[in-house]
């Protein structure tokens, strides 16, 4: 456990950041999972409806640094491709 006052502050701040990051990570993972399930079960309309919410969650995760901008772009691209494939 930290002894110095600054170390205690750092510990509490890092706990807050970790909690916030896990909340953002959970929301974007849930959104991605929902879109993947719709695309896999050939429900293209539902996947298209869930896609904007998923994009928003991924962009928030990238903005806060939970994932990188490249990873966010890659996920959005792959999922949009998956939706297009399911709608054919």
Secondary structure, DSSP 8 states (H G I E B T S, - for coil): ---SHHHHHHHHHHHHHHHHHHHHHHHHHHHHHHHHHHHHTT-HHHHHHHHHHHHHHHHHHHHTTSS-HHHHHHHHHHHHHHHHHHH-
